[in-house]
Amino acid sequence: MGELVTKRLVVRDWDLGDAEAALAVYGAEDVAQWLTPETHVVRDAQAMRSVLHAWIEAQPNLVAPAGRWAIVRREDGLLVGGLSLRLLPPYEEDFELSWQIRPDQWGRGYATEASHAVMRWAFDQGIEELFAVARPDNTRAIGAARRLGMEWVGETTKYYDQLLQVFRIRPAELKRV
Ligand SMILES: CC(C)(COP(=O)(O)OP(=O)(O)OC[C@H]1O[C@@H](n2cnc3c(N)ncnc32)[C@H](O)[C@@H]1OP(=O)(O)O)[C@@H](O)C(=O)NCCC(=O)NCCS
């Protein structure tokens, strides 16, 4: 996608040099506890480097518009989080948007600002709908989905073998943030 620039943020590809900064996101228990079972808690910078290495290697082979990106604050270059677009298992038909923000940067609208730009970009690639899934007690994630103009479409256990709330958005529903 190159870089997506918003008012306060840049969404860009991951770089191995992001390992220390990314650890503040993926190494935080407050973030890791909500992620899907296949995403493990990252214990140290070396483990984070391995994770980033795998993401960077995988990126060119993903079905567009799938990918994983870093969210960086323009003002000071702080890496505030990451987001991804993935095909949801097991059917791999639905694209899931997911966000992770370092806990000390929650409550500033960064997840919605970055996601909005990524959703717009994904819809420009011809995708007709995007989904977000959240555990029922993940109120912050559910809040972010709603702020993005996503519609609640139900509960399911089909994706990751756990009960998840499902949200969906289509191009016509994309709101300006
Ligand atoms: C889910 C998660 C990304 C949400 O982070 P967040 O910062 O609450 O999300 P948003 O970007 O929507 O920010 C909204 C908050 O910022 C506030 N805000 C401040 N400035 C804002 C602005 N300019 N624009 C929008 N919101 C703004 C809103 O009022 C809202 O605050 P509130 O939660 O107190 O009501 C974060 O909690 C997280 O990383 N959780 C762990 C991982 C996870 O669960 N991911 C989702 C499932 S994969």
PDBQT file of the ligand as one rigid body, heavy atoms in Angstrom, charges set to zero:
ROOT
HETATM    1  C1  LIG A 201      -9.045  -1.934  20.818  1.00  0.00    +0.000 C 
HETATM    2  C2  LIG A 201      -8.093  -0.760  20.916  1.00  0.00    +0.000 C 
HETATM    3  C3  LIG A 201      -7.233  -0.678  19.667  1.00  0.00    +0.000 C 
HETATM    4  C4  LIG A 201      -8.936   0.502  21.070  1.00  0.00    +0.000 C 
HETATM    5  O1  LIG A 201      -8.118   1.601  21.383  1.00  0.00    +0.000 OA
HETATM    6  P1  LIG A 201      -8.780   3.024  21.630  1.00  0.00    +0.000 P 
HETATM    7  O2  LIG A 201      -7.698   3.999  21.757  1.00  0.00    +0.000 OA
HETATM    8  O3  LIG A 201      -9.793   2.916  22.699  1.00  0.00    +0.000 OA
HETATM    9  O4  LIG A 201      -9.590   3.217  20.269  1.00  0.00    +0.000 OA
HETATM   10  P2  LIG A 201     -10.036   4.466  19.453  1.00  0.00    +0.000 P 
HETATM   11  O5  LIG A 201      -9.007   4.824  18.469  1.00  0.00    +0.000 OA
HETATM   12  O6  LIG A 201     -11.380   4.128  18.902  1.00  0.00    +0.000 OA
HETATM   13  O7  LIG A 201     -10.137   5.637  20.512  1.00  0.00    +0.000 OA
HETATM   14  C5  LIG A 201     -11.373   5.999  21.045  1.00  0.00    +0.000 C 
HETATM   15  C6  LIG A 201     -11.199   6.754  22.323  1.00  0.00    +0.000 C 
HETATM   16  O8  LIG A 201     -10.364   7.873  22.082  1.00  0.00    +0.000 OA
HETATM   17  C7  LIG A 201     -11.091   9.081  22.380  1.00  0.00    +0.000 C 
HETATM   18  N1  LIG A 201     -10.586  10.093  21.459  1.00  0.00    +0.000 N 
HETATM   19  C8  LIG A 201      -9.775  11.107  21.818  1.00  0.00    +0.000 A 
HETATM   20  N2  LIG A 201      -9.444  11.829  20.749  1.00  0.00    +0.000 NA
HETATM   21  C9  LIG A 201     -10.076  11.282  19.696  1.00  0.00    +0.000 A 
HETATM   22  C10 LIG A 201     -10.127  11.598  18.326  1.00  0.00    +0.000 A 
HETATM   23  N3  LIG A 201      -9.437  12.631  17.818  1.00  0.00    +0.000 N 
HETATM   24  N4  LIG A 201     -10.853  10.793  17.513  1.00  0.00    +0.000 NA
HETATM   25  C11 LIG A 201     -11.553   9.766  18.004  1.00  0.00    +0.000 A 
HETATM   26  N5  LIG A 201     -11.535   9.405  19.315  1.00  0.00    +0.000 NA
HETATM   27  C12 LIG A 201     -10.805  10.182  20.155  1.00  0.00    +0.000 A 
HETATM   28  C13 LIG A 201     -12.534   8.697  22.252  1.00  0.00    +0.000 C 
HETATM   29  O9  LIG A 201     -13.365   9.554  22.982  1.00  0.00    +0.000 OA
HETATM   30  C14 LIG A 201     -12.505   7.300  22.848  1.00  0.00    +0.000 C 
HETATM   31  O10 LIG A 201     -12.361   7.409  24.235  1.00  0.00    +0.000 OA
HETATM   32  P3  LIG A 201     -13.179   6.450  25.250  1.00  0.00    +0.000 P 
HETATM   33  O11 LIG A 201     -12.760   5.038  24.951  1.00  0.00    +0.000 OA
HETATM   34  O12 LIG A 201     -12.729   6.920  26.574  1.00  0.00    +0.000 OA
HETATM   35  O13 LIG A 201     -14.613   6.652  24.945  1.00  0.00    +0.000 OA
HETATM   36  C15 LIG A 201      -7.145  -0.884  22.141  1.00  0.00    +0.000 C 
HETATM   37  O14 LIG A 201      -7.921  -0.910  23.299  1.00  0.00    +0.000 OA
HETATM   38  C16 LIG A 201      -6.278  -2.144  22.082  1.00  0.00    +0.000 C 
HETATM   39  O15 LIG A 201      -5.199  -2.149  21.510  1.00  0.00    +0.000 OA
HETATM   40  N6  LIG A 201      -6.764  -3.242  22.715  1.00  0.00    +0.000 N 
HETATM   41  C17 LIG A 201      -6.060  -4.503  22.758  1.00  0.00    +0.000 C 
HETATM   42  C18 LIG A 201      -6.059  -5.228  21.426  1.00  0.00    +0.000 C 
HETATM   43  C19 LIG A 201      -7.464  -5.481  20.935  1.00  0.00    +0.000 C 
HETATM   44  O16 LIG A 201      -8.327  -5.842  21.702  1.00  0.00    +0.000 OA
HETATM   45  N7  LIG A 201      -7.671  -5.275  19.632  1.00  0.00    +0.000 N 
HETATM   46  C20 LIG A 201      -8.986  -5.460  19.031  1.00  0.00    +0.000 C 
HETATM   47  C21 LIG A 201      -9.314  -6.866  18.744  1.00  0.00    +0.000 C 
HETATM   48  S1  LIG A 201      -8.185  -7.556  17.587  1.00  0.00    +0.000 SA
ENDROOT
TORSDOF 0
